[in-house]
Amino acid sequence: MLDSYIIYLPKSKKSVSITNKSIQRFKKIYGTSPIKWEGVDRYDVWQKYIDSGFKLKHRKRFTNIDAEIATFFSHLSLWKKCVELNKNILILEHDAWVDKKIDENL
């Protein structure tokens, strides 16, 4: 099984609750739990964005820009982790719900 990470927002009771349910389901299917990974929330995203040096060319194309950029940075942190580990990882959102084992050759 790939190393698995589940992105959640610890400041959000809803995200924590859904994450815990997703982890229980994942453990039932795989016998192991994904690692909780703290995501970037929309309230802290702008400082992260400023510090990152990223530039947006088409801001108007976003519908919920705070949340969408926060999602990007949450995933980016795990993409960097993947490179650091030098191996494939499975990245899940807090509401991931597995019904059966996922093919590792995605």
SETORTOR-950627 format. One line per 3 residues: their letters; for each residue x, y, z of N, C-alpha, C. Coordinates in nm, 4 decimals. Layout:
REM residues N
a	X:Y:Z:X:Y:Z:X:Y:Z | ...
REM end
This chain:
REM residues 106
mld	0.0842:-0.1192:0.0000:0.0000:0.0000:0.0000:0.0877:0.1241:0.0000 | 0.0502:0.2200:-0.0798:0.1193:0.3484:-0.0834:0.1076:0.4201:0.0508 | 0.2078:0.5017:0.0841:0.1910:0.5920:0.1965:0.0731:0.6818:0.1629
syi	-0.0166:0.6993:0.2570:-0.1387:0.7753:0.2315:-0.1502:0.8921:0.3287 | -0.1936:1.0047:0.2764:-0.2105:1.1261:0.3545:-0.3507:1.1792:0.3300 | -0.4115:1.2321:0.4357:-0.5452:1.2889:0.4227:-0.5408:1.4344:0.4694
iyl	-0.5758:1.5244:0.3791:-0.5723:1.6679:0.4073:-0.6972:1.7062:0.4860 | -0.6747:1.7776:0.5958:-0.7881:1.8238:0.6765:-0.7565:1.9609:0.7336 | -0.8564:2.0261:0.7863:-0.8416:2.1577:0.8472:-0.8715:2.1458:0.9966
pks	-0.7686:2.1468:1.0811:-0.7899:2.1243:1.2245:-0.8743:2.2315:1.2937 | -0.8846:2.3506:1.2352:-0.9675:2.4570:1.2944:-1.1165:2.4355:1.2684 | -1.1472:2.3447:1.1759:-1.2858:2.3190:1.1374:-1.3366:2.1904:1.2028
kks	-1.4346:2.2035:1.2907:-1.4921:2.0843:1.3554:-1.5498:1.9888:1.2505 | -1.6098:2.0453:1.1469:-1.6691:1.9630:1.0409:-1.5596:1.8842:0.9684 | -1.4510:1.9502:0.9333:-1.3414:1.8817:0.8642:-1.2812:1.7724:0.9519
vsi	-1.2622:1.8002:1.0792:-1.2055:1.7009:1.1714:-1.2981:1.5800:1.1823 | -1.4267:1.6057:1.1960:-1.5239:1.4973:1.2086:-1.5277:1.4103:1.0825 | -1.5343:1.4760:0.9660:-1.5383:1.4022:0.8399:-1.4085:1.3255:0.8191
tnk	-1.2962:1.3864:0.8532:-1.1660:1.3208:0.8402:-1.1621:1.1933:0.9227 | -1.2078:1.2016:1.0460:-1.2062:1.0837:1.1329:-1.2921:0.9712:1.0775 | -1.4062:1.0047:1.0202:-1.4920:0.9030:0.9581:-1.4237:0.8424:0.8357
siq	-1.3594:0.9265:0.7559:-1.2884:0.8774:0.6378:-1.1740:0.7850:0.6774 | -1.1028:0.8217:0.7828:-0.9909:0.7392:0.8302:-1.0416:0.6039:0.8790 | -1.1529:0.6036:0.9530:-1.2100:0.4769:1.0010:-1.2461:0.3873:0.8830
rfk	-1.3057:0.4448:0.7809:-1.3446:0.3681:0.6626:-1.2203:0.3151:0.5912 | -1.1202:0.3992:0.5744:-0.9960:0.3611:0.5087:-0.9299:0.2461:0.5852 | -0.9280:0.2567:0.7174:-0.8670:0.1521:0.8007:-0.9425:0.0202:0.7860
kiy	-1.0753:0.0276:0.7745:-1.1565:-0.0931:0.7562:-1.1205:-0.1642:0.6256 | -1.0946:-0.0876:0.5199:-1.0630:-0.1438:0.3888:-0.9168:-0.1896:0.3806 | -0.8249:-0.1081:0.4323:-0.6814:-0.1341:0.4169:-0.6126:-0.1915:0.5402
gts	-0.6737:-0.1771:0.6559:-0.6090:-0.2234:0.7779:-0.5035:-0.1269:0.8297 | -0.4945:-0.0102:0.7700:-0.4001:0.0936:0.8100:-0.4677:0.2295:0.7914 | -0.4139:0.3292:0.8555:-0.4753:0.4624:0.8482:-0.3878:0.5591:0.7696
pik	-0.4503:0.6478:0.6925:-0.3717:0.7533:0.6289:-0.3222:0.8513:0.7351 | -0.2147:0.9191:0.7048:-0.1586:1.0189:0.7960:-0.2362:1.1486:0.7792 | -0.2795:1.2067:0.8897:-0.3473:1.3363:0.8832:-0.2455:1.4427:0.8431
weg	-0.2847:1.5275:0.7490:-0.1977:1.6330:0.6992:-0.2736:1.7650:0.7073 | -0.2183:1.8579:0.7818:-0.2866:1.9856:0.8012:-0.2834:2.0674:0.6730 | -0.4017:2.0989:0.6246:-0.4139:2.1783:0.5034:-0.4112:2.3270:0.5346
vdr	-0.4091:2.4051:0.4297:-0.4139:2.5511:0.4411:-0.5600:2.5913:0.4314 | -0.6057:2.6727:0.5259:-0.7455:2.7143:0.5166:-0.7568:2.8508:0.4496 | -0.8759:2.8831:0.4100:-0.8994:3.0060:0.3337:-0.8730:3.1318:0.4145
ydv	-0.8689:3.1197:0.5467:-0.8453:3.2363:0.6310:-0.6978:3.2727:0.6393 | -0.6096:3.1748:0.6198:-0.4649:3.1971:0.6283:-0.3966:3.1964:0.4924 | -0.4729:3.1753:0.3874:-0.4139:3.1514:0.2563:-0.3418:3.2724:0.1986
wqk	-0.3890:3.3922:0.2257:-0.3284:3.5075:0.1587:-0.1869:3.5349:0.2064 | -0.1602:3.5145:0.3333:-0.0223:3.5304:0.3795:0.0664:3.4234:0.3181 | 0.0149:3.3027:0.3094:0.0880:3.1928:0.2449:0.1162:3.2284:0.0987
yid	0.0163:3.2822:0.0330:0.0299:3.3216:-0.1075:0.1369:3.4303:-0.1230 | 0.1322:3.5322:-0.0407:0.2296:3.6417:-0.0469:0.3706:3.5888:-0.0220 | 0.3851:3.5050:0.0796:0.5163:3.4497:0.1147:0.5722:3.3571:0.0072
sgf	0.4835:3.2956:-0.0704:0.5260:3.1957:-0.1694:0.5899:3.2561:-0.2937 | 0.5527:3.3785:-0.3268:0.6027:3.4398:-0.4489:0.5265:3.3987:-0.5744 | 0.4218:3.3162:-0.5593:0.3396:3.2786:-0.6747:0.2661:3.4015:-0.7269
klk	0.2362:3.3981:-0.8545:0.1594:3.5061:-0.9165:0.0440:3.4454:-0.9944 | -0.0721:3.5048:-0.9815:-0.1896:3.4613:-1.0570:-0.2076:3.5519:-1.1778 | -0.2243:3.4908:-1.2928:-0.2448:3.5684:-1.4151:-0.3922:3.6005:-1.4383
hrk	-0.4797:3.5073:-1.4002:-0.6215:3.5222:-1.4332:-0.7061:3.5054:-1.3076 | -0.7046:3.6021:-1.2202:-0.7780:3.5929:-1.0937:-0.9285:3.5805:-1.1151 | -0.9795:3.6341:-1.2219:-1.1243:3.6349:-1.2449:-1.1799:3.4976:-1.2794
rft	-1.0925:3.4038:-1.3152:-1.1421:3.2705:-1.3522:-1.1818:3.1883:-1.2293 | -1.1415:3.2309:-1.1108:-1.1745:3.1591:-0.9877:-1.3132:3.1990:-0.9403 | -1.3868:3.1030:-0.8862:-1.5199:3.1331:-0.8331:-1.5163:3.1530:-0.6816
nid	-1.4289:3.0825:-0.6150:-1.4130:3.0940:-0.4688:-1.2631:3.0975:-0.4418 | -1.2014:3.2072:-0.4780:-1.0562:3.2162:-0.4868:-0.9843:3.1784:-0.3571 | -1.0352:3.2195:-0.2422:-0.9683:3.1871:-0.1152:-0.9574:3.0367:-0.0965
aei	-1.0674:2.9674:-0.1121:-1.0695:2.8222:-0.0917:-0.9900:2.7490:-0.1998 | -0.9977:2.7955:-0.3236:-0.9279:2.7281:-0.4328:-0.7763:2.7407:-0.4185 | -0.7285:2.8567:-0.3796:-0.5843:2.8736:-0.3600:-0.5389:2.7971:-0.2361
atf	-0.6212:2.7937:-0.1332:-0.5879:2.7153:-0.0133:-0.5763:2.5671:-0.0483 | -0.6665:2.5182:-0.1308:-0.6606:2.3788:-0.1751:-0.5312:2.3530:-0.2522 | -0.4955:2.4459:-0.3404:-0.3710:2.4321:-0.4148:-0.2512:2.4202:-0.3201
fsh	-0.2414:2.5102:-0.2235:-0.1277:2.5073:-0.1322:-0.1280:2.3821:-0.0437 | -0.2444:2.3337:-0.0085:-0.2530:2.2095:0.0691:-0.1949:2.0934:-0.0111 | -0.2331:2.0854:-0.1369:-0.1814:1.9786:-0.2230:-0.0333:1.9998:-0.2552
lsl	0.0053:2.1242:-0.2777:0.1454:2.1534:-0.3067:0.2367:2.1038:-0.1946 | 0.1946:2.1220:-0.0713:0.2781:2.0762:0.0407:0.2971:1.9248:0.0366 | 0.1956:1.8518:-0.0078:0.2095:1.7064:-0.0189:0.2849:1.6648:-0.1450
wkk	0.2754:1.7421:-0.2507:0.3573:1.7128:-0.3685:0.5050:1.7268:-0.3315 | 0.5356:1.8292:-0.2522:0.6739:1.8473:-0.2057:0.7163:1.7311:-0.1158 | 0.6246:1.6836:-0.0320:0.6528:1.5684:0.0542:0.6835:1.4454:-0.0311
cve	0.6098:1.4276:-0.1371:0.6296:1.3161:-0.2295:0.7711:1.3214:-0.2879 | 0.8139:1.4383:-0.3292:0.9483:1.4554:-0.3847:1.0532:1.4298:-0.2764 | 1.0288:1.4829:-0.1569:1.1205:1.4626:-0.0445:1.1382:1.3139:-0.0135
lnk	1.0280:1.2400:-0.0133:1.0321:1.0964:0.0152:1.0858:1.0161:-0.1039 | 1.0782:1.0766:-0.2217:1.1200:1.0118:-0.3457:1.0405:0.8830:-0.3710 | 0.9094:0.8920:-0.3453:0.8224:0.7789:-0.3762:0.6795:0.8276:-0.3945
nil	0.5988:0.7449:-0.4571:0.4588:0.7788:-0.4789:0.3838:0.7785:-0.3467 | 0.2896:0.8704:-0.3357:0.2014:0.8737:-0.2191:0.0578:0.8915:-0.2672 | -0.0343:0.8554:-0.1828:-0.1763:0.8746:-0.2108:-0.2219:0.9961:-0.1315
ile	-0.2780:1.0948:-0.2014:-0.3266:1.2171:-0.1383:-0.4783:1.2156:-0.1404 | -0.5372:1.2256:-0.0224:-0.6825:1.2226:-0.0074:-0.7321:1.3537:0.0519 | -0.8519:1.3924:0.0159:-0.9199:1.5036:0.0820:-0.9907:1.4502:0.2061
hda	-1.0295:1.5388:0.2959:-1.0900:1.4950:0.4222:-1.2179:1.4146:0.4037 | -1.2851:1.4332:0.2917:-1.4115:1.3619:0.2699:-1.3962:1.2399:0.1786 | -1.2725:1.1925:0.1627:-1.2504:1.0722:0.0810:-1.3213:0.9533:0.1450
wvd	-1.3848:0.8743:0.0621:-1.4593:0.7575:0.1117:-1.4292:0.6401:0.0198 | -1.3458:0.5482:0.0670:-1.3098:0.4339:-0.0173:-1.4100:0.3203:0.0010 | -1.4475:0.2584:-0.1107:-1.5375:0.1433:-0.1083:-1.4626:0.0126:-0.1240
kki	-1.3471:0.0227:-0.1876:-1.2639:-0.0945:-0.2110:-1.1201:-0.0453:-0.2278 | -1.0276:-0.1394:-0.2302:-0.8877:-0.1027:-0.2452:-0.8653:-0.0304:-0.3771 | -0.7821:0.0707:-0.3718:-0.7501:0.1518:-0.4883:-0.6329:0.0888:-0.5616
den	-0.6420:0.0827:-0.6922:-0.5329:0.0296:-0.7739:-0.4124:0.1213:-0.7598 | -0.3011:0.0684:-0.7138:-0.1808:0.1482:-0.6906:-0.1140:0.1916:-0.8207 | -0.1594:0.1403:-0.9333:-0.1015:0.1762:-1.0625:-0.1842:0.2834:-1.1324
l	-0.2344:0.3759:-1.0563:-0.3170:0.4824:-1.1151:-0.2390:0.5619:-1.2168
REM end
